[in-house]
Amino acid sequence: MRILSRYFLKSYLKWFALILFSSIIAISVIEIMLHFESVLEHRNGPMGFATYLLLRIPSYYFRDLIPVACFAAAFCSIGLPARAHEITAIKSGGISPPQTAIPLLCAAAILSGFTLLLNESVVLEASRAWSRDRNPGREASFLQGSFWYQRGNAIYSVQEADREARVLHGVSVYELSPRGRLVQALHAERVEVEDDRHWRFLDTTSRSFDPSHPAMPPRIELVSESNRVVSAESDLVMLEASARTLSLPKLAAYIDSQARAGRDANRYLALYHTRLSAPLTVFLFALLAVPLGFAVGPSRSFAAAALSGIITLAAYYTARTAVEMLGGNGFAWAAAGPWVILAVFSVYGMWQLRRLPR
């Protein structure tokens, strides 16, 4: 690696670490100021502050904070030398802007892979812990395309939950005897959670078993509507059975199970591709920032280049938000949306880089 490459790589990584750390500190201060009462109610003592911030910041901010920090780092690591005429000297030595940018773009590509691992480990676990902390109760487990939860002699299985509408889909309840024998199995396509104690089962199939005569066939009963009284508020943990808390491999298995069950899985397919493509934003933002950094040289003005960068990022996030909203509404083609947006902005960034004066 040439001395010049090491210089720009070191500058980029230094700016990235500094901007990311400063942003985390600033967000922490703002969070405490805006949600001071929530922080105090979270837990007592200094550990309450630390726990609140360690869960809140990764789960809410890391997915967007890392790409933005990457953009700012790439802009500063090129823009500052350009303003000091260092880029002009490099060009006079026969090194073109694309050659100068190669170390930064390679580092950004590696950071994209690291971001994928971070999103699927630290960020995902922080999101789960934040949800558990705000809604105490045992966490539902994902197995074979459904979310499972056991309390006492009852085992619940839910394929899909809508917390806002307080509706569960594809619900099965298995009642066991004290000796662990199956006594009754209920299956309902839809369950409405009316309050903390009452669940309304719609279009239910009930199968009753006699534990003392296991060879006997079950007694089957079809019920259009029935009410079930749950005995613990912790049973509401099933409303947290969201595919958004699953890792990418489990989310893929969930999508497959939904499709096999004949349910519309388009919004989960869109979610899968959104999360899979999101880490590539780190590389994309570096690609978009580098030409803006070089543009500082002729005018020596950070303001114009920074304004162009803000407009570009705003356009990207507007397009991505629109695609995510369409995906959430179940549009079949929305799954390809994140990749199309990445491709369009990547072509734009490469075009801007190639058109720079040599």
C-alpha positions as CSV (number, residue, x, y, z in Angstrom):
1,M,0.0,0.0,0.0
2,R,1.4,3.4,-1.0
3,I,2.1,6.1,1.5
4,L,-0.7,8.2,-0.1
5,S,-3.2,5.4,0.3
6,R,-2.3,4.9,3.9
7,Y,-2.7,8.6,4.5
8,F,-6.2,8.8,3.2
9,L,-7.2,5.5,4.8
10,K,-6.0,6.6,8.2
11,S,-7.7,10.0,7.7
12,Y,-11.0,8.3,6.8
13,L,-11.0,5.9,9.7
14,K,-10.0,8.7,12.1
15,W,-12.9,10.9,11.0
16,F,-15.3,8.0,11.0
17,A,-14.5,7.0,14.6
18,L,-14.5,10.7,15.7
19,I,-17.9,11.5,14.1
20,L,-19.5,8.3,15.2
21,F,-18.4,8.7,18.8
22,S,-19.4,12.4,18.9
23,S,-22.8,11.6,17.4
24,I,-23.4,8.9,20.0
25,I,-22.5,11.4,22.8
26,A,-24.7,14.1,21.3
27,I,-27.7,11.7,20.9
28,S,-27.2,10.5,24.4
29,V,-27.4,14.0,25.8
30,I,-30.5,14.8,23.7
31,E,-32.2,11.6,24.7
32,I,-31.6,12.3,28.4
33,M,-32.9,15.9,28.0
34,L,-36.0,14.9,26.0
35,H,-36.9,11.8,27.9
36,F,-35.5,12.6,31.4
37,E,-38.6,11.2,33.2
38,S,-38.5,8.0,31.2
39,V,-34.8,7.6,32.0
40,L,-35.5,8.0,35.7
41,E,-38.4,5.6,35.6
42,H,-36.4,3.0,33.7
43,R,-34.3,1.9,36.6
44,N,-32.8,3.5,39.7
45,G,-29.2,4.8,39.9
46,P,-26.5,5.3,37.3
47,M,-27.0,1.8,35.9
48,G,-30.5,2.9,34.9
49,F,-29.1,5.7,32.8
50,A,-26.5,3.4,31.2
51,T,-29.0,0.6,30.5
52,Y,-31.5,3.0,29.0
53,L,-28.9,4.5,26.6
54,L,-27.3,1.1,25.8
55,L,-30.6,-0.2,24.6
56,R,-32.2,2.9,23.2
57,I,-29.4,4.2,21.0
58,P,-28.4,0.9,19.2
59,S,-32.0,-0.1,18.6
60,Y,-33.2,3.3,17.4
61,Y,-30.2,5.0,15.8
62,F,-27.4,2.7,14.8
63,R,-28.9,1.6,11.4
64,D,-28.8,5.1,10.1
65,L,-26.1,6.6,12.2
66,I,-23.2,4.5,10.8
67,P,-24.0,5.3,7.1
68,V,-24.3,9.0,7.9
69,A,-21.0,8.9,9.9
70,C,-19.4,7.2,6.9
71,F,-20.6,9.9,4.6
72,A,-19.3,12.7,6.8
73,A,-16.0,10.9,7.2
74,A,-15.5,10.4,3.5
75,F,-16.4,14.1,2.8
76,C,-14.0,15.4,5.4
77,S,-11.1,13.2,4.6
78,I,-11.3,14.4,0.9
79,G,-12.7,17.9,1.4
80,L,-10.1,19.1,3.9
81,P,-7.1,18.2,1.7
82,A,-8.9,19.6,-1.4
83,R,-9.4,22.9,0.4
84,A,-5.7,22.9,1.3
85,H,-4.7,22.3,-2.3
86,E,-3.3,18.9,-1.5
87,I,-5.6,17.3,-4.1
88,T,-4.2,19.6,-6.7
89,A,-0.7,18.5,-5.8
90,I,-1.8,14.9,-6.0
91,K,-3.3,15.4,-9.5
92,S,-0.1,17.1,-10.7
93,G,1.7,13.9,-9.7
94,G,-0.4,11.9,-12.1
95,I,-2.8,10.4,-9.6
96,S,-6.5,10.7,-10.6
97,P,-9.4,11.3,-8.2
98,P,-10.7,7.7,-8.6
99,Q,-7.3,6.3,-7.7
100,T,-7.2,8.6,-4.6
101,A,-10.6,7.4,-3.5
102,I,-9.9,3.6,-3.8
103,P,-8.7,3.2,-0.2
104,L,-11.7,5.0,1.2
105,L,-14.1,3.0,-0.9
106,C,-12.4,-0.3,0.0
107,A,-12.7,0.6,3.7
108,A,-16.3,1.5,3.3
109,A,-17.0,-1.8,1.6
110,I,-15.5,-3.6,4.6
111,L,-17.5,-1.4,7.0
112,S,-20.6,-2.5,5.1
113,G,-19.9,-6.1,5.9
114,F,-19.2,-5.2,9.5
115,T,-22.5,-3.2,9.7
116,L,-24.4,-6.2,8.5
117,L,-22.9,-8.3,11.4
118,L,-23.6,-5.5,13.8
119,N,-27.2,-5.1,12.7
120,E,-27.9,-8.8,13.0
121,S,-26.3,-9.1,16.4
122,V,-25.9,-6.0,18.6
123,V,-28.7,-3.9,17.1
124,L,-31.2,-6.8,16.9
125,E,-30.5,-8.0,20.4
126,A,-30.8,-4.4,21.7
127,S,-34.2,-4.1,20.0
128,R,-35.4,-7.3,21.6
129,A,-34.1,-6.2,25.0
130,W,-35.7,-2.8,24.6
131,S,-39.0,-4.4,23.7
132,R,-38.8,-6.8,26.7
133,D,-37.8,-4.0,29.1
134,R,-40.8,-1.9,28.0
135,N,-43.2,-4.8,28.0
136,P,-42.1,-7.2,30.9
137,G,-42.9,-10.8,30.4
138,R,-41.3,-13.9,28.9
139,E,-40.2,-13.7,25.3
140,A,-41.9,-15.8,22.7
141,S,-39.7,-18.2,20.9
142,F,-39.6,-18.7,17.1
143,L,-39.8,-22.3,15.9
144,Q,-41.0,-23.8,12.6
145,G,-42.6,-20.7,11.2
146,S,-44.5,-19.7,14.4
147,F,-44.0,-17.9,17.7
148,W,-44.4,-20.1,20.8
149,Y,-45.0,-19.3,24.4
150,Q,-45.7,-21.5,27.4
151,R,-47.2,-20.6,30.7
152,G,-48.3,-23.3,33.2
153,N,-50.1,-26.1,31.3
154,A,-51.0,-24.0,28.3
155,I,-48.8,-23.7,25.2
156,Y,-49.6,-20.9,22.7
157,S,-48.6,-20.7,19.0
158,V,-49.0,-17.6,16.9
159,Q,-48.1,-17.2,13.3
160,E,-48.6,-13.4,13.1
161,A,-49.3,-10.6,15.5
162,D,-50.6,-7.1,14.9
163,R,-49.9,-5.2,18.1
164,E,-51.6,-1.9,17.0
165,A,-54.8,-3.6,16.0
166,R,-54.4,-6.1,19.0
167,V,-55.1,-9.0,16.7
168,L,-53.4,-12.4,16.5
169,H,-53.5,-14.6,13.4
170,G,-53.0,-18.4,13.1
171,V,-53.4,-19.0,16.8
172,S,-53.1,-22.5,18.4
173,V,-53.6,-23.2,22.1
174,Y,-52.6,-26.6,23.6
175,E,-53.9,-27.5,27.1
176,L,-51.9,-30.1,28.9
177,S,-52.9,-32.2,31.9
178,P,-50.8,-32.0,35.1
179,R,-48.9,-35.1,33.8
180,G,-48.2,-33.4,30.5
181,R,-50.9,-35.2,28.4
182,L,-52.7,-33.2,25.7
183,V,-56.3,-32.4,26.8
184,Q,-57.5,-29.9,24.3
185,A,-56.1,-28.2,21.1
186,L,-57.7,-25.0,19.8
187,H,-56.9,-23.4,16.5
188,A,-58.3,-20.1,15.3
189,E,-57.4,-18.1,12.2
190,R,-58.0,-14.9,14.1
191,V,-58.0,-13.8,17.8
192,E,-59.0,-10.4,19.0
193,V,-57.3,-9.3,22.2
194,E,-60.1,-7.3,23.8
195,D,-58.3,-6.4,27.0
196,D,-55.6,-7.8,29.3
197,R,-57.8,-10.7,30.3
198,H,-60.2,-11.5,27.4
199,W,-59.3,-13.0,24.0
200,R,-62.1,-13.5,21.4
201,F,-61.5,-16.5,19.2
202,L,-63.1,-16.4,15.7
203,D,-63.7,-19.5,13.5
204,T,-62.2,-21.9,16.0
205,T,-61.6,-25.6,15.7
206,S,-61.5,-27.4,19.0
207,R,-60.2,-30.9,19.5
208,S,-60.7,-32.6,22.9
209,F,-58.6,-35.6,24.0
210,D,-59.1,-38.1,26.8
211,P,-55.7,-38.6,28.4
212,S,-56.8,-41.9,30.0
213,H,-57.7,-43.3,26.6
214,P,-55.0,-42.0,24.2
215,A,-56.1,-44.4,21.4
216,M,-59.5,-42.8,21.1
217,P,-60.1,-40.2,18.4
218,P,-60.5,-36.6,19.5
219,R,-63.9,-34.9,19.8
220,I,-64.0,-32.2,17.2
221,E,-66.1,-29.1,17.6
222,L,-66.3,-26.1,15.3
223,V,-67.1,-22.8,17.0
224,S,-67.7,-19.5,15.1
225,E,-66.9,-17.3,18.1
226,S,-65.8,-17.9,21.6
227,N,-64.2,-16.0,24.5
228,R,-61.2,-17.2,26.5
229,V,-60.1,-15.7,29.8
230,V,-56.3,-15.6,30.2
231,S,-55.1,-15.7,33.7
232,A,-51.9,-13.6,33.4
233,E,-51.0,-10.3,31.8
234,S,-47.8,-11.9,30.7
235,D,-49.8,-13.8,28.1
236,L,-49.9,-10.5,26.2
237,V,-46.3,-11.3,25.2
238,M,-47.8,-12.9,22.1
239,L,-48.7,-9.5,20.8
240,E,-44.9,-8.9,20.6
241,A,-44.6,-11.9,18.2
242,S,-43.3,-9.7,15.4
243,A,-41.2,-10.8,12.5
244,R,-39.2,-7.6,12.8
245,T,-37.4,-9.1,15.8
246,L,-36.1,-12.1,13.8
247,S,-32.7,-12.5,12.4
248,L,-32.4,-12.7,8.6
249,P,-32.2,-16.5,8.4
250,K,-35.3,-16.9,10.6
251,L,-37.1,-14.1,8.8
252,A,-36.5,-16.1,5.5
253,A,-38.0,-19.2,7.2
254,Y,-40.9,-17.2,8.4
255,I,-41.6,-15.8,4.9
256,D,-41.5,-19.4,3.6
257,S,-44.0,-20.6,6.3
258,Q,-46.3,-17.7,5.6
259,A,-46.3,-18.5,1.9
260,R,-46.9,-22.2,2.5
261,A,-49.9,-21.3,4.8
262,G,-51.4,-19.3,1.9
263,R,-50.9,-15.9,3.7
264,D,-49.7,-12.8,2.0
265,A,-46.0,-12.5,2.9
266,N,-45.2,-9.5,0.6
267,R,-44.6,-7.1,3.4
268,Y,-42.2,-9.5,5.2
269,L,-40.4,-10.1,1.9
270,A,-40.0,-6.3,1.6
271,L,-38.7,-6.1,5.1
272,Y,-36.2,-8.9,4.5
273,H,-34.7,-7.1,1.4
274,T,-34.7,-3.8,3.2
275,R,-32.7,-5.2,6.1
276,L,-30.4,-7.2,3.7
277,S,-29.6,-4.2,1.6
278,A,-29.4,-1.6,4.4
279,P,-25.7,-2.2,5.2
280,L,-24.7,-1.4,1.6
281,T,-25.8,2.1,2.3
282,V,-22.4,2.5,4.1
283,F,-20.5,2.0,0.9
284,L,-23.0,4.0,-1.1
285,F,-22.7,7.0,1.1
286,A,-18.9,6.9,0.8
287,L,-19.3,6.8,-2.9
288,L,-21.6,9.8,-2.9
289,A,-19.4,11.8,-0.5
290,V,-16.1,11.4,-2.3
291,P,-17.0,13.5,-5.4
292,L,-18.4,16.2,-3.1
293,G,-15.2,16.3,-1.2
294,F,-13.2,16.7,-4.4
295,A,-15.6,19.5,-5.4
296,V,-14.4,21.6,-2.4
297,G,-11.1,22.2,-4.2
298,P,-12.0,24.7,-7.0
299,S,-14.2,26.9,-4.8
300,R,-12.6,26.1,-1.4
301,S,-16.2,26.3,0.0
302,F,-17.5,23.5,2.3
303,A,-20.9,25.1,2.4
304,A,-21.9,24.5,-1.2
305,A,-20.6,20.9,-1.2
306,A,-22.2,20.1,2.2
307,L,-25.5,21.5,1.0
308,S,-25.4,19.3,-2.1
309,G,-24.6,16.3,0.2
310,I,-27.6,17.1,2.4
311,I,-29.9,17.3,-0.6
312,T,-28.5,14.0,-1.9
313,L,-29.0,12.2,1.4
314,A,-32.5,13.7,1.7
315,A,-33.4,12.3,-1.7
316,Y,-32.1,8.9,-0.8
317,Y,-34.0,8.7,2.5
318,T,-37.2,10.0,0.9
319,A,-37.0,7.3,-1.7
320,R,-36.2,4.6,0.8
321,T,-39.0,5.7,3.2
322,A,-41.5,5.6,0.3
323,V,-40.5,2.1,-0.7
324,E,-40.6,0.9,2.9
325,M,-44.2,2.3,3.3
326,L,-45.2,0.6,0.1
327,G,-43.6,-2.6,1.3
328,G,-45.4,-2.3,4.6
329,N,-48.7,-2.1,2.7
330,G,-48.0,-5.4,0.9
331,F,-47.1,-4.2,-2.6
332,A,-45.4,-7.2,-4.3
333,W,-42.8,-5.3,-6.2
334,A,-41.6,-3.3,-3.1
335,A,-39.1,-6.1,-2.3
336,A,-37.0,-5.0,-5.2
337,G,-37.3,-1.3,-4.3
338,P,-34.2,-1.1,-1.9
339,W,-32.0,-2.7,-4.5
340,V,-33.3,-0.4,-7.3
341,I,-32.6,2.7,-5.1
342,L,-29.1,1.5,-4.3
343,A,-28.4,0.9,-8.0
344,V,-29.7,4.3,-9.1
345,F,-27.7,6.2,-6.5
346,S,-24.6,4.1,-7.0
347,V,-24.7,4.9,-10.8
348,Y,-25.1,8.5,-9.9
349,G,-22.1,8.4,-7.5
350,M,-19.9,6.6,-10.0
351,W,-20.9,9.1,-12.7
352,Q,-20.0,12.0,-10.4
353,L,-16.7,10.4,-9.6
354,R,-15.7,9.8,-13.3
355,R,-16.6,13.3,-14.4
356,L,-14.2,14.9,-12.0
357,P,-11.3,16.8,-13.6
358,R,-8.2,14.7,-13.9
